[in-house]
């Protein structure tokens, strides 16, 4: 019985030649991401800025956004964002942090229920105070930084230093592009976003380590081949595994985006973007960056195995 081969064994796609295009392209979209972050800013959710969130669904008919906005403005509870999502009956209301703390937040919840309970089902209510939101910002930032430091230390011991630097450049590339995606797409940036970023970093890093392992294996095997040719062989050798893994993950994420609902939509979209970017960076950034970092075949340590004849002679001498 002939086995199914998704990628033929003799595939010889010249990935390394694309580095002359992938590096300028990545630099361009990284600059766009940084500019978007500083100009557009992040659409920070109530987890990080404090306030109240209400997910409502009209009991009958379509939700009238204009009417809801007028009703919320009449409550005198400060700035509020009203947006539709999901079906025509679904609406999301976010109210800014109240100046009188928890008492003000409770008053907002009571006013919203008394105003909309007749025509809407308030399916979800979240309230975050200023102290909690400040702690979440701090803890989220520290968590991401500690994860990056731990990854760098691990890679430094796992591979040569050039591999660690290459993996960190690719990881920072994914991180910057994901932040830019949040800023441009105006997705809510909250606690689940931190989880998405850490998941993307881990996913991309795992893919990079698989490719780096194969590169180091090929560097021990092909001593007289150019570094570019050898890396092409290594990346092509991982294609079958990569196609199966990435396609499976993408299909699951597409299902979450379509059917997962509003609560995890931002997480699902960020993960979908991150998987694509992480796959791209592992092949077109992490691998070819080793060439620019000066990695050579001779840099990788190899195990010396004593020839059989010599080993036999040594045994005989010892016996005498």
Secondary structure per residue as TSV (DSSP state, phi and psi in degrees):
chain	resnum	aa	ss	phi	psi
A	1	X	-	360.0	127.9
A	2	X	-	-82.6	128.0
A	3	X	-	-74.2	146.8
A	4	X	-	-75.9	127.8
A	5	X	-	-114.1	107.2
A	6	X	S	-67.5	-41.5
A	7	X	S	-119.5	123.0
A	8	X	-	-57.2	146.3
A	9	X	T	-64.0	-27.1
A	10	X	T	-95.3	21.2
A	11	X	-	-64.2	130.6
A	12	X	-	-134.4	60.3
A	13	X	-	-78.7	130.1
A	14	X	-	-80.8	77.2
A	15	X	G	-62.8	-39.0
A	16	X	G	-65.6	-26.1
A	17	X	G	-69.3	-20.1
A	18	X	G	-78.6	-3.7
A	19	X	H	-64.1	-25.9
A	20	X	H	-68.8	-18.0
A	21	X	H	-105.3	-36.8
A	22	X	H	-68.3	-37.1
A	23	X	H	-68.8	-47.6
A	24	X	H	-61.6	-38.6
A	25	X	H	-63.3	-45.4
A	26	X	H	-64.8	-38.4
A	27	X	H	-62.7	-40.8
A	28	X	H	-64.6	-49.3
A	29	X	H	-72.0	-24.7
A	30	X	H	-68.3	-41.9
A	31	X	H	-63.4	-42.3
A	32	X	H	-60.6	-40.8
A	33	X	H	-64.1	-43.6
A	34	X	H	-65.7	-42.5
A	35	X	H	-63.2	-41.6
A	36	X	H	-63.1	-38.2
A	37	X	H	-63.6	-42.6
A	38	X	H	-83.3	-25.1
A	39	X	H	-94.4	-50.3
A	40	X	T	-80.6	-33.6
A	41	X	-	76.2	170.9
A	42	X	-	-90.6	141.9
A	43	X	E	-82.8	76.5
A	44	X	E	-69.8	131.8
A	45	X	-	-80.1	177.8
A	46	X	H	-68.3	-17.4
A	47	X	H	-57.6	-37.2
A	48	X	H	-105.1	-18.9
A	49	X	H	-112.0	-10.9
A	50	X	-	81.5	157.3
A	51	X	E	133.0	-161.5
A	52	X	E	-130.7	143.9
A	53	X	E	-126.9	137.8
A	54	X	E	-131.9	122.5
A	55	X	E	-101.9	116.5
A	56	X	E	-122.7	154.2
A	57	X	E	-135.9	127.1
A	58	X	E	-63.0	136.3
A	59	X	S	-71.8	-24.8
A	60	X	S	-152.4	138.5
A	61	X	S	75.7	-163.4
A	62	X	-	-93.6	141.8
A	63	X	-	-72.6	127.0
A	64	X	-	-90.7	100.5
A	65	X	H	-61.6	-42.1
A	66	X	H	-62.2	-43.0
A	67	X	H	-66.3	-40.2
A	68	X	H	-63.6	-42.2
A	69	X	H	-61.6	-40.2
A	70	X	H	-66.9	-39.9
A	71	X	H	-66.3	-41.8
A	72	X	H	-66.2	-39.9
A	73	X	H	-61.9	-32.9
A	74	X	T	-74.1	-11.0
A	75	X	T	-82.9	-11.8
A	76	X	T	56.2	51.8
A	77	X	-	-115.1	20.7
A	78	X	-	85.9	-163.5
A	79	X	-	-68.0	143.5
A	80	X	E	-146.1	145.2
A	81	X	E	-110.7	127.6
A	82	X	E	-120.7	126.5
A	83	X	E	-145.0	147.7
A	84	X	E	-85.6	153.6
A	85	X	-	-157.0	163.9
A	86	X	S	61.7	-121.9
A	87	X	S	-85.0	174.1
A	88	X	T	-65.4	-18.3
A	89	X	T	-89.6	-9.9
A	90	X	E	-94.0	141.0
A	91	X	E	-147.6	145.5
A	92	X	E	-118.1	127.1
A	93	X	E	-118.6	124.1
A	94	X	E	-118.1	124.8
A	95	X	E	-110.6	136.1
A	96	X	-	-66.6	164.4
A	97	X	-	-61.3	134.7
A	98	X	-	-85.1	144.2
A	99	X	T	-66.5	-25.6
A	100	X	T	-98.7	27.6
A	101	X	H	67.1	-140.4
A	102	X	H	-62.1	-34.9
A	103	X	H	-62.5	-43.3
A	104	X	H	-65.7	-38.9
A	105	X	H	-63.8	-41.3
A	106	X	H	-65.5	-37.7
A	107	X	H	-62.9	-39.2
A	108	X	H	-62.1	-45.4
A	109	X	H	-60.4	-44.3
A	110	X	H	-63.9	-41.8
A	111	X	H	-65.5	-41.5
A	112	X	H	-64.3	-42.0
A	113	X	H	-67.1	-43.2
A	114	X	H	-67.5	-28.0
A	115	X	H	-83.8	-38.3
A	116	X	H	-112.7	-6.1
A	117	X	T	-60.5	-28.0
A	118	X	T	-68.8	-42.6
A	119	X	T	-106.0	-13.7
A	120	X	E	-129.9	151.1
A	121	X	E	-99.2	114.8
A	122	X	E	-83.2	101.3
A	123	X	E	-84.8	-23.9
A	124	X	E	-149.4	135.8
A	125	X	E	-132.1	128.0
A	126	X	E	-129.6	136.8
A	127	X	E	-134.5	127.5
A	128	X	E	-129.8	128.0
A	129	X	-	-83.3	169.6
A	130	X	H	-64.4	-37.0
A	131	X	H	-67.4	-45.2
A	132	X	H	-63.3	-43.1
A	133	X	H	-63.9	-39.2
A	134	X	H	-63.5	-40.7
A	135	X	H	-65.8	-37.6
A	136	X	H	-66.5	-40.0
A	137	X	H	-60.8	-48.3
A	138	X	H	-62.6	-48.8
A	139	X	H	-66.3	-37.4
A	140	X	H	-64.5	-43.2
A	141	X	H	-63.9	-46.0
A	142	X	H	-62.0	-40.1
A	143	X	H	-60.8	-44.7
A	144	X	H	-65.7	-43.7
A	145	X	H	-64.5	-42.9
A	146	X	H	-64.6	-37.3
A	147	X	H	-62.8	-42.8
A	148	X	H	-65.4	-40.4
A	149	X	H	-64.2	-45.2
A	150	X	H	-61.9	-39.8
A	151	X	H	-62.9	-43.9
A	152	X	H	-61.2	-44.9
A	153	X	H	-62.5	-44.3
A	154	X	H	-60.0	-47.4
A	155	X	H	-67.6	-31.6
A	156	X	H	-63.0	-39.2
A	157	X	H	-80.8	-31.0
A	158	X	H	-74.4	-37.3
A	159	X	S	-129.3	-175.3
A	160	X	-	-72.1	164.9
A	161	X	H	-62.8	-31.1
A	162	X	H	-62.4	-36.7
A	163	X	H	-67.3	-40.1
A	164	X	H	-63.3	-44.0
A	165	X	H	-64.4	-43.4
A	166	X	H	-61.4	-43.1
A	167	X	H	-65.4	-37.9
A	168	X	H	-69.8	-36.8
A	169	X	H	-62.5	-44.4
A	170	X	H	-65.1	-38.7
A	171	X	H	-66.9	-43.7
A	172	X	H	-64.9	-34.0
A	173	X	H	-59.6	-46.7
A	174	X	H	-64.8	-40.0
A	175	X	H	-64.0	-46.5
A	176	X	H	-63.6	-44.1
A	177	X	H	-66.7	-36.0
A	178	X	H	-67.7	-41.8
A	179	X	H	-61.4	-42.4
A	180	X	H	-62.8	-37.0
A	181	X	H	-63.0	-43.1
A	182	X	H	-60.3	-42.3
A	183	X	H	-68.4	-43.7
A	184	X	H	-74.7	-41.9
A	185	X	H	-78.7	-8.4
A	186	X	T	57.9	36.7
A	187	X	-	-75.3	147.6
A	188	X	E	-66.8	128.8
A	189	X	E	-101.0	108.4
A	190	X	S	-139.4	-159.9
A	191	X	H	-61.2	-39.4
A	192	X	H	-65.2	-24.6
A	193	X	H	-68.8	-39.2
A	194	X	H	-61.7	-42.5
A	195	X	H	-61.3	-40.9
A	196	X	H	-63.6	-43.6
A	197	X	H	-62.7	-45.9
A	198	X	H	-65.1	-36.7
A	199	X	H	-66.4	-42.2
A	200	X	H	-63.2	-43.4
A	201	X	H	-60.1	-45.6
A	202	X	H	-65.6	-40.7
A	203	X	H	-64.8	-48.1
A	204	X	H	-63.1	-41.3
A	205	X	H	-65.2	-39.7
A	206	X	H	-60.4	-43.0
A	207	X	H	-64.0	-41.1
A	208	X	H	-64.1	-43.1
A	209	X	H	-64.0	-38.0
A	210	X	H	-60.8	-45.2
A	211	X	H	-67.9	-41.6
A	212	X	H	-63.2	-39.1
A	213	X	H	-60.0	-43.4
A	214	X	H	-69.0	-36.8
A	215	X	H	-62.0	-45.7
A	216	X	H	-65.4	-36.1
A	217	X	H	-63.1	-43.1
A	218	X	H	-70.2	-31.5
A	219	X	H	-67.0	-29.6
A	220	X	H	-77.1	-26.3
A	221	X	H	-87.6	-44.5
A	222	X	-	-105.8	93.2
A	223	X	S	-80.7	-25.4
A	224	X	S	-109.1	9.7
A	225	X	S	-91.9	149.4
A	226	X	-	-65.9	151.6
A	227	X	H	-62.3	-35.5
A	228	X	H	-66.1	-46.9
A	229	X	H	-61.3	-43.7
A	230	X	H	-63.8	-39.3
A	231	X	H	-68.1	-36.0
A	232	X	H	-60.0	-42.9
A	233	X	H	-62.8	-42.2
A	234	X	H	-64.4	-45.4
A	235	X	H	-67.2	-41.6
A	236	X	H	-62.4	-31.3
A	237	X	H	-69.2	-22.0
A	238	X	T	-96.2	-1.0
A	239	X	H	-61.4	-44.3
A	240	X	H	-60.4	-46.6
A	241	X	H	-62.7	-42.2
A	242	X	H	-65.6	-43.0
A	243	X	H	-61.7	-47.2
A	244	X	H	-62.3	-46.7
A	245	X	H	-64.5	-51.2
A	246	X	H	-69.2	-39.8
A	247	X	H	-64.7	-40.5
A	248	X	H	-62.0	-46.4
A	249	X	H	-64.4	-43.0
A	250	X	H	-62.9	-40.6
A	251	X	H	-62.5	-41.0
A	252	X	H	-64.9	-41.3
A	253	X	H	-69.8	-37.3
A	254	X	H	-61.7	-40.1
A	255	X	H	-61.8	-40.3
A	256	X	H	-66.2	-39.4
A	257	X	H	-62.6	-41.8
A	258	X	H	-78.7	-43.1
A	259	X	H	-113.2	-2.9
A	260	X	S	-75.9	-17.1
A	261	X	-	89.8	170.8
A	262	X	S	-68.0	-32.0
A	263	X	T	-60.0	-39.7
A	264	X	T	-111.3	12.6
A	265	X	H	-63.1	-43.8
A	266	X	H	-61.6	-44.1
A	267	X	H	-60.6	-45.7
A	268	X	H	-65.0	-42.7
A	269	X	H	-65.6	-42.3
A	270	X	H	-63.6	-40.8
A	271	X	H	-65.2	-41.1
A	272	X	H	-60.2	-46.8
A	273	X	H	-63.4	-44.2
A	274	X	H	-65.1	-36.9
A	275	X	H	-64.7	-42.2
A	276	X	H	-64.1	-47.8
A	277	X	H	-65.3	-41.1
A	278	X	H	-63.9	-39.1
A	279	X	H	-65.0	-44.5
A	280	X	H	-60.8	-46.7
A	281	X	H	-68.1	-33.5
A	282	X	I	-63.8	-37.3
A	283	X	I	-88.7	-45.3
A	284	X	I	-101.8	-4.9
A	285	X	I	-121.1	-57.7
A	286	X	I	-62.8	-41.5
A	287	X	T	-72.2	-56.1
A	288	X	T	-68.6	-20.3
A	289	X	H	-62.4	-24.6
A	290	X	H	-63.3	-32.1
A	291	X	H	-64.6	-43.9
A	292	X	H	-72.4	-23.4
A	293	X	T	-83.5	-0.7
A	294	X	T	82.9	23.5
A	295	X	-	-68.4	134.5
A	296	X	-	-127.4	158.6
A	297	X	G	-58.5	-36.9
A	298	X	G	-68.7	-16.4
A	299	X	G	-73.0	-22.2
A	300	X	S	-88.1	126.0
A	301	X	-	-70.2	139.9
A	302	X	-	-121.4	151.3
A	303	X	-	-83.4	131.2
A	304	X	-	-91.5	127.6
A	305	X	-	-110.5	126.7
A	306	X	-	-68.9	132.3
A	307	X	-	-60.2	147.3
A	308	X	H	-57.4	-42.2
A	309	X	H	-62.7	-43.0
A	310	X	H	-65.4	-40.6
A	311	X	H	-63.6	-37.0
A	312	X	H	-66.5	-42.0
A	313	X	H	-63.8	-40.2
A	314	X	H	-64.6	-37.6
A	315	X	H	-65.5	-39.5
A	316	X	H	-66.6	-41.4
A	317	X	H	-62.5	-40.6
A	318	X	H	-64.0	-37.9
A	319	X	H	-66.4	-38.7
A	320	X	-	-66.3	360.0
